[in-house]
Amino acid sequence: QNRFEKLYVVEAPAFLGVLRECLDDNAKTRIAGEIPKDVARQAPEDIRSKLPDYL
């Protein structure tokens, strides 16, 4: 529904490829960056420390 212009994906490297296959072309064109890190079980402040400052 075009609710976003840019998408930043933070996902474990092993799952990143699977995720790419599931996204439609519209979503793929909006991916502005990918960060291959597994942060699913980390505290928000730890996740934030791994992200670039511009996010």
All heavy atoms as atom14 arrays in JSON, in Angstrom:
{
  "sequence": "QNRFEKLYVVEAPAFLGVLRECLDDNAKTRIAGEIPKDVARQAPEDIRSKLPDYL",
  "atom14_mask": [
    [1, 1, 1, 1, 1, 1, 1, 1, 1, 0, 0, 0, 0, 0],
    [1, 1, 1, 1, 1, 1, 1, 1, 0, 0, 0, 0, 0, 0],
    [1, 1, 1, 1, 1, 1, 1, 1, 1, 1, 1, 0, 0, 0],
    [1, 1, 1, 1, 1, 1, 1, 1, 1, 1, 1, 0, 0, 0],
    [1, 1, 1, 1, 1, 1, 1, 1, 1, 0, 0, 0, 0, 0],
    [1, 1, 1, 1, 1, 1, 1, 1, 1, 0, 0, 0, 0, 0],
    [1, 1, 1, 1, 1, 1, 1, 1, 0, 0, 0, 0, 0, 0],
    [1, 1, 1, 1, 1, 1, 1, 1, 1, 1, 1, 1, 0, 0],
    [1, 1, 1, 1, 1, 1, 1, 0, 0, 0, 0, 0, 0, 0],
    [1, 1, 1, 1, 1, 1, 1, 0, 0, 0, 0, 0, 0, 0],
    [1, 1, 1, 1, 1, 1, 1, 1, 1, 0, 0, 0, 0, 0],
    [1, 1, 1, 1, 1, 0, 0, 0, 0, 0, 0, 0, 0, 0],
    [1, 1, 1, 1, 1, 1, 1, 0, 0, 0, 0, 0, 0, 0],
    [1, 1, 1, 1, 1, 0, 0, 0, 0, 0, 0, 0, 0, 0],
    [1, 1, 1, 1, 1, 1, 1, 1, 1, 1, 1, 0, 0, 0],
    [1, 1, 1, 1, 1, 1, 1, 1, 0, 0, 0, 0, 0, 0],
    [1, 1, 1, 1, 0, 0, 0, 0, 0, 0, 0, 0, 0, 0],
    [1, 1, 1, 1, 1, 1, 1, 0, 0, 0, 0, 0, 0, 0],
    [1, 1, 1, 1, 1, 1, 1, 1, 0, 0, 0, 0, 0, 0],
    [1, 1, 1, 1, 1, 1, 1, 1, 1, 1, 1, 0, 0, 0],
    [1, 1, 1, 1, 1, 1, 1, 1, 1, 0, 0, 0, 0, 0],
    [1, 1, 1, 1, 1, 1, 0, 0, 0, 0, 0, 0, 0, 0],
    [1, 1, 1, 1, 1, 1, 1, 1, 0, 0, 0, 0, 0, 0],
    [1, 1, 1, 1, 1, 1, 1, 1, 0, 0, 0, 0, 0, 0],
    [1, 1, 1, 1, 1, 1, 1, 1, 0, 0, 0, 0, 0, 0],
    [1, 1, 1, 1, 1, 1, 1, 1, 0, 0, 0, 0, 0, 0],
    [1, 1, 1, 1, 1, 0, 0, 0, 0, 0, 0, 0, 0, 0],
    [1, 1, 1, 1, 1, 1, 1, 1, 1, 0, 0, 0, 0, 0],
    [1, 1, 1, 1, 1, 1, 1, 0, 0, 0, 0, 0, 0, 0],
    [1, 1, 1, 1, 1, 1, 1, 1, 1, 1, 1, 0, 0, 0],
    [1, 1, 1, 1, 1, 1, 1, 1, 0, 0, 0, 0, 0, 0],
    [1, 1, 1, 1, 1, 0, 0, 0, 0, 0, 0, 0, 0, 0],
    [1, 1, 1, 1, 0, 0, 0, 0, 0, 0, 0, 0, 0, 0],
    [1, 1, 1, 1, 1, 1, 1, 1, 1, 0, 0, 0, 0, 0],
    [1, 1, 1, 1, 1, 1, 1, 1, 0, 0, 0, 0, 0, 0],
    [1, 1, 1, 1, 1, 1, 1, 0, 0, 0, 0, 0, 0, 0],
    [1, 1, 1, 1, 1, 1, 1, 1, 1, 0, 0, 0, 0, 0],
    [1, 1, 1, 1, 1, 1, 1, 1, 0, 0, 0, 0, 0, 0],
    [1, 1, 1, 1, 1, 1, 1, 0, 0, 0, 0, 0, 0, 0],
    [1, 1, 1, 1, 1, 0, 0, 0, 0, 0, 0, 0, 0, 0],
    [1, 1, 1, 1, 1, 1, 1, 1, 1, 1, 1, 0, 0, 0],
    [1, 1, 1, 1, 1, 1, 1, 1, 1, 0, 0, 0, 0, 0],
    [1, 1, 1, 1, 1, 0, 0, 0, 0, 0, 0, 0, 0, 0],
    [1, 1, 1, 1, 1, 1, 1, 0, 0, 0, 0, 0, 0, 0],
    [1, 1, 1, 1, 1, 1, 1, 1, 1, 0, 0, 0, 0, 0],
    [1, 1, 1, 1, 1, 1, 1, 1, 0, 0, 0, 0, 0, 0],
    [1, 1, 1, 1, 1, 1, 1, 1, 0, 0, 0, 0, 0, 0],
    [1, 1, 1, 1, 1, 1, 1, 1, 1, 1, 1, 0, 0, 0],
    [1, 1, 1, 1, 1, 1, 0, 0, 0, 0, 0, 0, 0, 0],
    [1, 1, 1, 1, 1, 1, 1, 1, 1, 0, 0, 0, 0, 0],
    [1, 1, 1, 1, 1, 1, 1, 1, 0, 0, 0, 0, 0, 0],
    [1, 1, 1, 1, 1, 1, 1, 0, 0, 0, 0, 0, 0, 0],
    [1, 1, 1, 1, 1, 1, 1, 1, 0, 0, 0, 0, 0, 0],
    [1, 1, 1, 1, 1, 1, 1, 1, 1, 1, 1, 1, 0, 0],
    [1, 1, 1, 1, 1, 1, 1, 1, 0, 0, 0, 0, 0, 0]
  ],
  "atom14_positions": [
    [[0.81, -1.2, 0.0], [0.0, 0.0, 0.0], [0.86, 1.26, 0.0], [0.36, 2.32, 0.31], [-0.93, -0.02, 1.21], [-1.95, -1.13, 1.14], [-2.89, -1.12, 2.34], [-2.76, -0.3, 3.24], [-3.81, -2.04, 2.34], [0.0, 0.0, 0.0], [0.0, 0.0, 0.0], [0.0, 0.0, 0.0], [0.0, 0.0, 0.0], [0.0, 0.0, 0.0]],
    [[2.14, 1.11, -0.32], [3.06, 2.24, -0.41], [3.11, 3.07, 0.87], [3.09, 4.28, 0.83], [2.7, 3.13, -1.61], [2.87, 2.41, -2.91], [3.84, 1.67, -3.08], [1.96, 2.6, -3.83], [0.0, 0.0, 0.0], [0.0, 0.0, 0.0], [0.0, 0.0, 0.0], [0.0, 0.0, 0.0], [0.0, 0.0, 0.0], [0.0, 0.0, 0.0]],
    [[3.22, 2.4, 1.99], [3.25, 3.11, 3.27], [4.66, 3.49, 3.7], [4.85, 4.1, 4.73], [2.6, 2.26, 4.36], [1.13, 2.11, 4.15], [0.5, 1.4, 5.3], [-0.92, 1.19, 5.03], [-1.73, 0.62, 5.88], [-1.29, 0.19, 7.03], [-3.0, 0.47, 5.57], [0.0, 0.0, 0.0], [0.0, 0.0, 0.0], [0.0, 0.0, 0.0]],
    [[5.66, 3.11, 2.93], [7.02, 3.48, 3.25], [7.8, 3.7, 1.96], [7.46, 3.18, 0.92], [7.7, 2.42, 4.11], [7.79, 1.07, 3.45], [8.91, 0.72, 2.71], [6.76, 0.15, 3.57], [9.0, -0.52, 2.1], [6.84, -1.1, 2.96], [7.97, -1.43, 2.22], [0.0, 0.0, 0.0], [0.0, 0.0, 0.0], [0.0, 0.0, 0.0]],
    [[8.85, 4.51, 2.08], [9.69, 4.79, 0.92], [10.99, 4.01, 0.96], [11.52, 3.61, -0.06], [9.99, 6.27, 0.83], [8.75, 7.1, 0.53], [9.06, 8.59, 0.46], [10.24, 8.94, 0.3], [8.12, 9.37, 0.58], [0.0, 0.0, 0.0], [0.0, 0.0, 0.0], [0.0, 0.0, 0.0], [0.0, 0.0, 0.0], [0.0, 0.0, 0.0]],
    [[11.53, 3.81, 2.17], [12.79, 3.1, 2.34], [12.62, 1.99, 3.37], [11.92, 2.16, 4.36], [13.88, 4.05, 2.84], [14.28, 5.1, 1.86], [15.37, 5.96, 2.45], [15.78, 7.07, 1.5], [16.8, 7.92, 2.1], [0.0, 0.0, 0.0], [0.0, 0.0, 0.0], [0.0, 0.0, 0.0], [0.0, 0.0, 0.0], [0.0, 0.0, 0.0]],
    [[13.3, 0.9, 3.11], [13.27, -0.24, 4.01], [14.69, -0.64, 4.33], [15.51, -0.83, 3.43], [12.53, -1.41, 3.35], [12.49, -2.73, 4.11], [11.68, -2.58, 5.39], [11.89, -3.81, 3.22], [0.0, 0.0, 0.0], [0.0, 0.0, 0.0], [0.0, 0.0, 0.0], [0.0, 0.0, 0.0], [0.0, 0.0, 0.0], [0.0, 0.0, 0.0]],
    [[15.01, -0.71, 5.61], [16.31, -1.2, 6.06], [16.07, -2.54, 6.72], [15.23, -2.65, 7.61], [16.95, -0.22, 7.05], [17.37, 1.07, 6.4], [16.48, 2.13, 6.31], [18.63, 1.21, 5.85], [16.85, 3.32, 5.7], [19.0, 2.39, 5.23], [18.11, 3.44, 5.16], [18.47, 4.61, 4.55], [0.0, 0.0, 0.0], [0.0, 0.0, 0.0]],
    [[16.8, -3.55, 6.28], [16.6, -4.91, 6.75], [17.76, -5.3, 7.65], [18.92, -5.22, 7.23], [16.48, -5.9, 5.57], [16.29, -7.31, 6.07], [15.34, -5.49, 4.65], [0.0, 0.0, 0.0], [0.0, 0.0, 0.0], [0.0, 0.0, 0.0], [0.0, 0.0, 0.0], [0.0, 0.0, 0.0], [0.0, 0.0, 0.0], [0.0, 0.0, 0.0]],
    [[17.46, -5.71, 8.88], [18.46, -6.23, 9.8], [18.04, -7.66, 10.09], [17.0, -7.91, 10.71], [18.5, -5.41, 11.11], [19.57, -5.95, 12.04], [18.72, -3.94, 10.82], [0.0, 0.0, 0.0], [0.0, 0.0, 0.0], [0.0, 0.0, 0.0], [0.0, 0.0, 0.0], [0.0, 0.0, 0.0], [0.0, 0.0, 0.0], [0.0, 0.0, 0.0]],
    [[18.85, -8.6, 9.64], [18.47, -10.01, 9.77], [19.72, -10.87, 9.76], [20.75, -10.49, 9.22], [17.56, -10.4, 8.6], [16.97, -11.77, 8.71], [16.25, -12.0, 10.02], [15.19, -11.39, 10.26], [16.75, -12.8, 10.82], [0.0, 0.0, 0.0], [0.0, 0.0, 0.0], [0.0, 0.0, 0.0], [0.0, 0.0, 0.0], [0.0, 0.0, 0.0]],
    [[19.59, -12.03, 10.39], [20.7, -12.99, 10.4], [21.08, -13.34, 8.96], [20.2, -13.49, 8.1], [20.29, -14.25, 11.15], [0.0, 0.0, 0.0], [0.0, 0.0, 0.0], [0.0, 0.0, 0.0], [0.0, 0.0, 0.0], [0.0, 0.0, 0.0], [0.0, 0.0, 0.0], [0.0, 0.0, 0.0], [0.0, 0.0, 0.0], [0.0, 0.0, 0.0]],
    [[22.38, -13.44, 8.68], [22.81, -13.72, 7.31], [22.15, -14.96, 6.7], [21.78, -14.94, 5.53], [24.32, -13.95, 7.46], [24.7, -13.17, 8.67], [23.52, -13.27, 9.59], [0.0, 0.0, 0.0], [0.0, 0.0, 0.0], [0.0, 0.0, 0.0], [0.0, 0.0, 0.0], [0.0, 0.0, 0.0], [0.0, 0.0, 0.0], [0.0, 0.0, 0.0]],
    [[21.95, -15.99, 7.47], [21.35, -17.22, 6.95], [19.9, -17.01, 6.51], [19.41, -17.69, 5.61], [21.42, -18.32, 7.99], [0.0, 0.0, 0.0], [0.0, 0.0, 0.0], [0.0, 0.0, 0.0], [0.0, 0.0, 0.0], [0.0, 0.0, 0.0], [0.0, 0.0, 0.0], [0.0, 0.0, 0.0], [0.0, 0.0, 0.0], [0.0, 0.0, 0.0]],
    [[19.21, -16.07, 7.12], [17.81, -15.83, 6.8], [17.62, -14.73, 5.75], [16.58, -14.65, 5.11], [17.02, -15.48, 8.06], [15.54, -15.39, 7.84], [14.79, -16.52, 7.61], [14.91, -14.16, 7.84], [13.42, -16.43, 7.39], [13.55, -14.06, 7.63], [12.8, -15.2, 7.4], [0.0, 0.0, 0.0], [0.0, 0.0, 0.0], [0.0, 0.0, 0.0]],
    [[18.63, -13.92, 5.57], [18.52, -12.79, 4.65], [18.17, -13.24, 3.24], [17.31, -12.64, 2.59], [19.82, -11.99, 4.66], [19.8, -10.57, 4.2], [18.7, -9.75, 4.86], [21.14, -9.91, 4.46], [0.0, 0.0, 0.0], [0.0, 0.0, 0.0], [0.0, 0.0, 0.0], [0.0, 0.0, 0.0], [0.0, 0.0, 0.0], [0.0, 0.0, 0.0]],
    [[18.79, -14.29, 2.76], [18.48, -14.8, 1.42], [17.06, -15.3, 1.3], [16.38, -15.07, 0.29], [0.0, 0.0, 0.0], [0.0, 0.0, 0.0], [0.0, 0.0, 0.0], [0.0, 0.0, 0.0], [0.0, 0.0, 0.0], [0.0, 0.0, 0.0], [0.0, 0.0, 0.0], [0.0, 0.0, 0.0], [0.0, 0.0, 0.0], [0.0, 0.0, 0.0]],
    [[16.58, -15.97, 2.33], [15.2, -16.47, 2.34], [14.23, -15.29, 2.31], [13.25, -15.31, 1.57], [14.95, -17.33, 3.6], [13.49, -17.74, 3.71], [15.85, -18.55, 3.6], [0.0, 0.0, 0.0], [0.0, 0.0, 0.0], [0.0, 0.0, 0.0], [0.0, 0.0, 0.0], [0.0, 0.0, 0.0], [0.0, 0.0, 0.0], [0.0, 0.0, 0.0]],
    [[14.53, -14.27, 3.07], [13.67, -13.09, 3.11], [13.61, -12.4, 1.75], [12.54, -12.02, 1.29], [14.18, -12.11, 4.17], [13.37, -10.84, 4.36], [11.96, -11.17, 4.81], [14.05, -9.92, 5.35], [0.0, 0.0, 0.0], [0.0, 0.0, 0.0], [0.0, 0.0, 0.0], [0.0, 0.0, 0.0], [0.0, 0.0, 0.0], [0.0, 0.0, 0.0]],
    [[14.76, -12.28, 1.1], [14.79, -11.65, -0.23], [13.87, -12.37, -1.21], [13.2, -11.74, -2.03], [16.21, -11.67, -0.78], [17.11, -10.64, -0.19], [18.43, -10.62, -0.94], [19.47, -10.0, -0.14], [20.56, -10.63, 0.29], [20.77, -11.89, 0.0], [21.44, -9.98, 1.01], [0.0, 0.0, 0.0], [0.0, 0.0, 0.0], [0.0, 0.0, 0.0]],
    [[13.83, -13.68, -1.13], [12.99, -14.47, -2.04], [11.5, -14.24, -1.78], [10.69, -14.4, -2.69], [13.3, -15.95, -1.89], [14.66, -16.35, -2.41], [14.97, -17.81, -2.18], [14.05, -18.58, -1.82], [16.14, -18.19, -2.35], [0.0, 0.0, 0.0], [0.0, 0.0, 0.0], [0.0, 0.0, 0.0], [0.0, 0.0, 0.0], [0.0, 0.0, 0.0]],
    [[11.15, -13.86, -0.57], [9.74, -13.69, -0.21], [9.19, -12.29, -0.51], [7.98, -12.1, -0.56], [9.54, -13.98, 1.28], [9.87, -15.68, 1.74], [0.0, 0.0, 0.0], [0.0, 0.0, 0.0], [0.0, 0.0, 0.0], [0.0, 0.0, 0.0], [0.0, 0.0, 0.0], [0.0, 0.0, 0.0], [0.0, 0.0, 0.0], [0.0, 0.0, 0.0]],
    [[10.08, -11.33, -0.7], [9.63, -9.96, -0.94], [9.2, -9.78, -2.39], [9.81, -10.32, -3.31], [10.77, -8.98, -0.64], [11.23, -8.91, 0.81], [12.45, -8.0, 0.92], [10.12, -8.42, 1.72], [0.0, 0.0, 0.0], [0.0, 0.0, 0.0], [0.0, 0.0, 0.0], [0.0, 0.0, 0.0], [0.0, 0.0, 0.0], [0.0, 0.0, 0.0]],
    [[8.16, -8.99, -2.58], [7.74, -8.71, -3.95], [8.66, -7.63, -4.55], [9.48, -7.03, -3.85], [6.27, -8.3, -4.02], [5.96, -6.98, -3.32], [6.87, -6.15, -3.14], [4.79, -6.78, -2.98], [0.0, 0.0, 0.0], [0.0, 0.0, 0.0], [0.0, 0.0, 0.0], [0.0, 0.0, 0.0], [0.0, 0.0, 0.0], [0.0, 0.0, 0.0]],
    [[8.55, -7.42, -5.85], [9.43, -6.49, -6.54], [9.32, -5.07, -5.99], [10.31, -4.36, -5.9], [9.15, -6.49, -8.04], [9.6, -7.77, -8.71], [10.47, -8.47, -8.15], [9.09, -8.07, -9.81], [0.0, 0.0, 0.0], [0.0, 0.0, 0.0], [0.0, 0.0, 0.0], [0.0, 0.0, 0.0], [0.0, 0.0, 0.0], [0.0, 0.0, 0.0]],
    [[8.13, -4.66, -5.61], [7.94, -3.32, -5.06], [8.73, -3.16, -3.76], [9.4, -2.15, -3.56], [6.45, -3.05, -4.82], [6.2, -1.63, -4.38], [6.82, -0.7, -4.86], [5.28, -1.46, -3.46], [0.0, 0.0, 0.0], [0.0, 0.0, 0.0], [0.0, 0.0, 0.0], [0.0, 0.0, 0.0], [0.0, 0.0, 0.0], [0.0, 0.0, 0.0]],
    [[8.66, -4.13, -2.88], [9.39, -4.07, -1.62], [10.9, -4.11, -1.88], [11.66, -3.38, -1.24], [8.98, -5.21, -0.71], [0.0, 0.0, 0.0], [0.0, 0.0, 0.0], [0.0, 0.0, 0.0], [0.0, 0.0, 0.0], [0.0, 0.0, 0.0], [0.0, 0.0, 0.0], [0.0, 0.0, 0.0], [0.0, 0.0, 0.0], [0.0, 0.0, 0.0]],
    [[11.32, -4.95, -2.81], [12.75, -5.06, -3.1], [13.32, -3.74, -3.59], [14.46, -3.39, -3.26], [12.99, -6.14, -4.16], [12.82, -7.53, -3.63], [13.04, -8.54, -4.75], [12.77, -9.95, -4.27], [12.91, -10.94, -5.35], [0.0, 0.0, 0.0], [0.0, 0.0, 0.0], [0.0, 0.0, 0.0], [0.0, 0.0, 0.0], [0.0, 0.0, 0.0]],
    [[12.57, -2.99, -4.37], [13.08, -1.73, -4.89], [13.19, -0.68, -3.79], [13.89, 0.32, -3.95], [12.19, -1.17, -6.02], [10.89, -0.89, -5.51], [12.12, -2.13, -7.18], [0.0, 0.0, 0.0], [0.0, 0.0, 0.0], [0.0, 0.0, 0.0], [0.0, 0.0, 0.0], [0.0, 0.0, 0.0], [0.0, 0.0, 0.0], [0.0, 0.0, 0.0]],
    [[12.53, -0.88, -2.68], [12.55, 0.08, -1.58], [13.62, -0.24, -0.52], [13.8, 0.52, 0.43], [11.18, 0.18, -0.92], [10.16, 0.77, -1.88], [8.77, 0.64, -1.32], [7.79, 1.03, -2.31], [7.18, 2.21, -2.33], [7.44, 3.11, -1.42], [6.29, 2.47, -3.27], [0.0, 0.0, 0.0], [0.0, 0.0, 0.0], [0.0, 0.0, 0.0]],
    [[14.31, -1.35, -0.68], [15.36, -1.7, 0.28], [16.52, -0.73, 0.11], [17.17, -0.67, -0.92], [15.85, -3.15, 0.1], [14.72, -4.11, 0.48], [17.07, -3.41, 0.97], [15.04, -5.57, 0.27], [0.0, 0.0, 0.0], [0.0, 0.0, 0.0], [0.0, 0.0, 0.0], [0.0, 0.0, 0.0], [0.0, 0.0, 0.0], [0.0, 0.0, 0.0]],
    [[16.75, 0.06, 1.15], [17.8, 1.06, 1.12], [19.1, 0.53, 1.71], [20.16, 1.09, 1.5], [17.36, 2.31, 1.88], [0.0, 0.0, 0.0], [0.0, 0.0, 0.0], [0.0, 0.0, 0.0], [0.0, 0.0, 0.0], [0.0, 0.0, 0.0], [0.0, 0.0, 0.0], [0.0, 0.0, 0.0], [0.0, 0.0, 0.0], [0.0, 0.0, 0.0]],
    [[19.01, -0.56, 2.46], [20.2, -1.14, 3.06], [19.89, -2.42, 3.78], [18.76, -2.68, 4.18], [0.0, 0.0, 0.0], [0.0, 0.0, 0.0], [0.0, 0.0, 0.0], [0.0, 0.0, 0.0], [0.0, 0.0, 0.0], [0.0, 0.0, 0.0], [0.0, 0.0, 0.0], [0.0, 0.0, 0.0], [0.0, 0.0, 0.0], [0.0, 0.0, 0.0]],
    [[20.92, -3.24, 3.9], [20.8, -4.5, 4.63], [21.94, -4.6, 5.63], [23.07, -4.25, 5.31], [20.88, -5.7, 3.67], [19.74, -5.77, 2.69], [19.88, -6.93, 1.72], [20.97, -7.54, 1.64], [18.91, -7.23, 1.02], [0.0, 0.0, 0.0], [0.0, 0.0, 0.0], [0.0, 0.0, 0.0], [0.0, 0.0, 0.0], [0.0, 0.0, 0.0]],
    [[21.63, -5.07, 6.81], [22.63, -5.3, 7.84], [22.53, -6.76, 8.24], [21.55, -7.17, 8.86], [22.41, -4.36, 9.05], [22.49, -2.91, 8.6], [23.44, -4.67, 10.14], [22.12, -1.91, 9.64], [0.0, 0.0, 0.0], [0.0, 0.0, 0.0], [0.0, 0.0, 0.0], [0.0, 0.0, 0.0], [0.0, 0.0, 0.0], [0.0, 0.0, 0.0]],
    [[23.52, -7.57, 7.86], [23.46, -9.0, 8.14], [23.9, -9.33, 9.57], [25.02, -9.78, 9.81], [24.42, -9.6, 7.1], [25.41, -8.52, 6.85], [24.67, -7.23, 7.03], [0.0, 0.0, 0.0], [0.0, 0.0, 0.0], [0.0, 0.0, 0.0], [0.0, 0.0, 0.0], [0.0, 0.0, 0.0], [0.0, 0.0, 0.0], [0.0, 0.0, 0.0]],
    [[23.03, -9.1, 10.52], [23.3, -9.39, 11.93], [22.08, -10.02, 12.56], [20.96, -9.6, 12.31], [23.66, -8.12, 12.69], [24.93, -7.45, 12.2], [25.51, -6.58, 13.27], [26.77, -5.92, 12.8], [27.94, -6.73, 12.91], [0.0, 0.0, 0.0], [0.0, 0.0, 0.0], [0.0, 0.0, 0.0], [0.0, 0.0, 0.0], [0.0, 0.0, 0.0]],
    [[22.32, -10.99, 13.42], [21.23, -11.63, 14.15], [21.02, -10.88, 15.45], [21.82, -10.98, 16.38], [21.57, -13.1, 14.43], [20.41, -13.86, 15.04], [19.36, -13.24, 15.32], [20.56, -15.07, 15.25], [0.0, 0.0, 0.0], [0.0, 0.0, 0.0], [0.0, 0.0, 0.0], [0.0, 0.0, 0.0], [0.0, 0.0, 0.0], [0.0, 0.0, 0.0]],
    [[19.97, -10.1, 15.53], [19.71, -9.27, 16.71], [18.39, -9.62, 17.39], [17.95, -8.92, 18.3], [19.72, -7.77, 16.33], [21.08, -7.34, 15.83], [18.65, -7.45, 15.31], [0.0, 0.0, 0.0], [0.0, 0.0, 0.0], [0.0, 0.0, 0.0], [0.0, 0.0, 0.0], [0.0, 0.0, 0.0], [0.0, 0.0, 0.0], [0.0, 0.0, 0.0]],
    [[17.78, -10.71, 16.99], [16.43, -11.04, 17.45], [16.3, -11.16, 18.97], [15.27, -10.81, 19.52], [15.96, -12.34, 16.8], [0.0, 0.0, 0.0], [0.0, 0.0, 0.0], [0.0, 0.0, 0.0], [0.0, 0.0, 0.0], [0.0, 0.0, 0.0], [0.0, 0.0, 0.0], [0.0, 0.0, 0.0], [0.0, 0.0, 0.0], [0.0, 0.0, 0.0]],
    [[17.32, -11.63, 19.63], [17.21, -11.84, 21.07], [17.99, -10.81, 21.89], [18.25, -11.01, 23.06], [17.69, -13.25, 21.42], [16.77, -14.32, 20.87], [17.24, -15.71, 21.27], [16.31, -16.71, 20.81], [16.34, -17.31, 19.63], [17.28, -16.99, 18.77], [15.46, -18.21, 19.3], [0.0, 0.0, 0.0], [0.0, 0.0, 0.0], [0.0, 0.0, 0.0]],
    [[18.33, -9.71, 21.27], [19.11, -8.7, 21.95], [18.22, -7.57, 22.45], [17.14, -7.33, 21.93], [20.18, -8.15, 21.01], [21.19, -9.21, 20.62], [22.27, -8.66, 19.72], [22.43, -7.46, 19.57], [23.02, -9.55, 19.09], [0.0, 0.0, 0.0], [0.0, 0.0, 0.0], [0.0, 0.0, 0.0], [0.0, 0.0, 0.0], [0.0, 0.0, 0.0]],
    [[18.71, -6.89, 23.46], [17.99, -5.75, 24.02], [18.0, -4.59, 23.02], [18.94, -4.46, 22.22], [18.66, -5.31, 25.32], [0.0, 0.0, 0.0], [0.0, 0.0, 0.0], [0.0, 0.0, 0.0], [0.0, 0.0, 0.0], [0.0, 0.0, 0.0], [0.0, 0.0, 0.0], [0.0, 0.0, 0.0], [0.0, 0.0, 0.0], [0.0, 0.0, 0.0]],
    [[16.96, -3.76, 23.05], [16.89, -2.63, 22.09], [18.14, -1.76, 22.07], [18.6, -1.36, 21.01], [15.67, -1.84, 22.56], [14.82, -2.87, 23.24], [15.78, -3.82, 23.9], [0.0, 0.0, 0.0], [0.0, 0.0, 0.0], [0.0, 0.0, 0.0], [0.0, 0.0, 0.0], [0.0, 0.0, 0.0], [0.0, 0.0, 0.0], [0.0, 0.0, 0.0]],
    [[18.72, -1.47, 23.23], [19.92, -0.62, 23.26], [21.12, -1.31, 22.6], [21.96, -0.66, 21.98], [20.25, -0.16, 24.68], [20.46, -1.27, 25.67], [19.18, -1.76, 26.36], [18.08, -1.33, 26.0], [19.31, -2.6, 27.26], [0.0, 0.0, 0.0], [0.0, 0.0, 0.0], [0.0, 0.0, 0.0], [0.0, 0.0, 0.0], [0.0, 0.0, 0.0]],
    [[21.19, -2.64, 22.7], [22.27, -3.37, 22.03], [22.07, -3.37, 20.51], [23.02, -3.24, 19.75], [22.35, -4.82, 22.53], [22.78, -4.9, 23.98], [23.49, -3.98, 24.45], [22.42, -5.88, 24.65], [0.0, 0.0, 0.0], [0.0, 0.0, 0.0], [0.0, 0.0, 0.0], [0.0, 0.0, 0.0], [0.0, 0.0, 0.0], [0.0, 0.0, 0.0]],
    [[20.82, -3.51, 20.09], [20.52, -3.45, 18.65], [20.88, -2.08, 18.11], [21.53, -1.95, 17.08], [19.03, -3.76, 18.39], [18.71, -5.21, 18.8], [18.68, -3.5, 16.93], [17.24, -5.54, 18.8], [0.0, 0.0, 0.0], [0.0, 0.0, 0.0], [0.0, 0.0, 0.0], [0.0, 0.0, 0.0], [0.0, 0.0, 0.0], [0.0, 0.0, 0.0]],
    [[20.47, -1.04, 18.8], [20.74, 0.34, 18.37], [22.23, 0.58, 18.19], [22.66, 1.27, 17.26], [20.16, 1.32, 19.4], [20.35, 2.76, 19.06], [19.47, 3.16, 17.89], [20.24, 4.08, 17.07], [20.16, 4.2, 15.76], [19.31, 3.49, 15.08], [20.9, 5.03, 15.12], [0.0, 0.0, 0.0], [0.0, 0.0, 0.0], [0.0, 0.0, 0.0]],
    [[23.05, 0.0, 19.06], [24.5, 0.21, 18.98], [25.1, -0.43, 17.73], [26.21, -0.06, 17.32], [25.19, -0.34, 20.24], [25.18, -1.76, 20.24], [0.0, 0.0, 0.0], [0.0, 0.0, 0.0], [0.0, 0.0, 0.0], [0.0, 0.0, 0.0], [0.0, 0.0, 0.0], [0.0, 0.0, 0.0], [0.0, 0.0, 0.0], [0.0, 0.0, 0.0]],
    [[24.42, -1.36, 17.12], [24.91, -2.03, 15.91], [24.46, -1.35, 14.62], [24.92, -1.68, 13.54], [24.44, -3.48, 15.9], [25.1, -4.32, 16.98], [24.53, -5.71, 16.99], [25.23, -6.62, 17.97], [25.22, -6.17, 19.35], [0.0, 0.0, 0.0], [0.0, 0.0, 0.0], [0.0, 0.0, 0.0], [0.0, 0.0, 0.0], [0.0, 0.0, 0.0]],
    [[23.53, -0.4, 14.72], [22.99, 0.26, 13.54], [23.78, 1.52, 13.22], [24.29, 2.19, 14.11], [21.52, 0.63, 13.77], [20.58, -0.54, 14.07], [19.19, 0.0, 14.35], [20.56, -1.53, 12.93], [0.0, 0.0, 0.0], [0.0, 0.0, 0.0], [0.0, 0.0, 0.0], [0.0, 0.0, 0.0], [0.0, 0.0, 0.0], [0.0, 0.0, 0.0]],
    [[23.83, 1.88, 11.94], [24.49, 3.14, 11.58], [23.77, 4.33, 12.21], [22.58, 4.27, 12.49], [24.35, 3.18, 10.05], [24.05, 1.78, 9.63], [23.34, 1.14, 10.79], [0.0, 0.0, 0.0], [0.0, 0.0, 0.0], [0.0, 0.0, 0.0], [0.0, 0.0, 0.0], [0.0, 0.0, 0.0], [0.0, 0.0, 0.0], [0.0, 0.0, 0.0]],
    [[24.49, 5.4, 12.41], [23.9, 6.59, 13.05], [22.74, 7.17, 12.26], [21.84, 7.77, 12.83], [24.97, 7.67, 13.23], [25.98, 7.28, 14.29], [25.64, 6.47, 15.17], [27.12, 7.78, 14.23], [0.0, 0.0, 0.0], [0.0, 0.0, 0.0], [0.0, 0.0, 0.0], [0.0, 0.0, 0.0], [0.0, 0.0, 0.0], [0.0, 0.0, 0.0]],
    [[22.73, 7.02, 10.93], [21.69, 7.64, 10.12], [20.34, 6.93, 10.23], [19.36, 7.4, 9.7], [22.11, 7.76, 8.66], [22.43, 6.44, 7.97], [21.42, 5.68, 7.38], [23.72, 5.97, 7.92], [21.71, 4.47, 6.77], [24.02, 4.78, 7.28], [23.01, 4.03, 6.7], [23.3, 2.84, 6.1], [0.0, 0.0, 0.0], [0.0, 0.0, 0.0]],
    [[20.28, 5.8, 10.91], [18.99, 5.11, 11.06], [18.32, 5.53, 12.34], [18.65, 5.54, 13.37], [19.17, 3.61, 11.02], [19.6, 3.04, 9.69], [19.71, 1.53, 9.77], [18.61, 3.37, 8.59], [0.0, 0.0, 0.0], [0.0, 0.0, 0.0], [0.0, 0.0, 0.0], [0.0, 0.0, 0.0], [0.0, 0.0, 0.0], [0.0, 0.0, 0.0]]
  ]
}
